[in-house]
Amino acid sequence: MNRRTILILTALVVLGAGWYLFRPERLFVNAKISEGFPVAASAKPASIVKISEGNFHDGAHKTAGTATIHQLPDGKRVLRLTNFETSNGPDVRVYLVAANDASDNDTVTKAGFVELGSLKGNIGDQNYDIPADTDLSKYRAVTIWCKRFSVNFGTAPLVPNS
């Protein structure tokens, strides 16, 4: 191979790796979702218990909406994001964080967290199941986290419902 061919192949590999890591198209593409509340139509609203709730504040990205944890009639607990909006990005996850709030990246990584799954959409209402063994007295905030770059997009400190 001549030098020019090697340079072209190297440039293509570097561009491909850069695209894969940063996913720049996600800066311009929103993933909208509109999930309904996860309860059968026969369930009575009084049998659904609101455990805690909080509003998102910005982290590294503008983030808005409400995070609410509900206990359903069957005992299952669900995190619901409503009127939610944040930036899109690669490998964005939803975490419950073992802290009262998390305004920076270090708080999330040092306090500890439970991952609830990949963010379903960066705009809209969505639900996430909470593992049955999760101690909600310990995990008191919801964070939207970019796993690839270890960045806190935004956090909702949860206040127990009284």
C-alpha positions, -999 to +999 in steps of 0.1 A: +000+000+000+012+035-007+013+062+019-018+080+006-040+049+009-028+043+045-036+080+054-071+077+038-078+045+057-065+059+090-087+090+085-118+069+079-111+048+110-106+079+131-138+095+117-158+063+122-146+060+158-153+096+165-188+093+152-195+062+172-182+078+205-199+112+202-230+104+180-232+140+168-265+135+150-282+131+184-276+168+190-302+175+163-326+145+167-351+143+196-365+110+207-401+117+218-421+093+239-456+093+254-461+063+277-493+060+296-494+054+334-486+017+339-518+005+356-547-016+343-579+003+335-597-016+363-573-003+390-588+024+413-568+056+416-570+054+454-551+022+453-521+039+437-498+055+463-475+084+455-443+077+475-422+107+465-418+134+439-394+161+427-387+185+399-356+183+377-329+209+377-301+213+352-268+195+354-245+196+324-276+200+302-309+218+304-333+193+320-369+199+331-400+179+342-412+159+372-400+126+386-426+107+407-423+073+424-456+054+427-465+021+443-491+002+423-518-020+437-497-051+430-469-037+452-446-029+422-429+005+423-425+027+393-406+059+385-426+081+362-411+111+344-438+136+333-434+168+312-398+156+308-372+172+285-335+170+283-307+169+257-303+137+237-270+119+238-252+086+235-258+059+262-281+081+284-294+062+315-319+068+344-303+064+379-317+065+414-289+082+434-280+076+471-280+113+479-304+141+486-294+159+454-267+156+427-257+188+410-224+174+398-208+143+383-188+133+414-219+132+437-234+105+415-203+084+413-194+087+449-228+084+465-238+052+445-267+046+423-292+020+410-296+020+372-332+018+361-325+015+324-317+034+292-335+067+288-365+059+265-367+093+250-353+127+257-388+143+255-420+131+270-437+110+297-421+076+305-420+049+332-392+028+347-396-002+370-378+000+403-363-032+416-382-046+446-351-047+468-343-010+463-343+010+496-360+042+487-350+058+520-314+056+507-319+065+470-335+100+472-328+116+438-333+107+401-304+115+377-303+114+340-267+102+333-246+098+302-228+066+309-203+070+280-189+103+292-199+101+330-219+133+328-250+142+349-275+158+325-299+168+353-313+156+387-347+156+405-343+155+443-372+134+456-394+146+485-414+119+503-452+123+501-467+129+535 
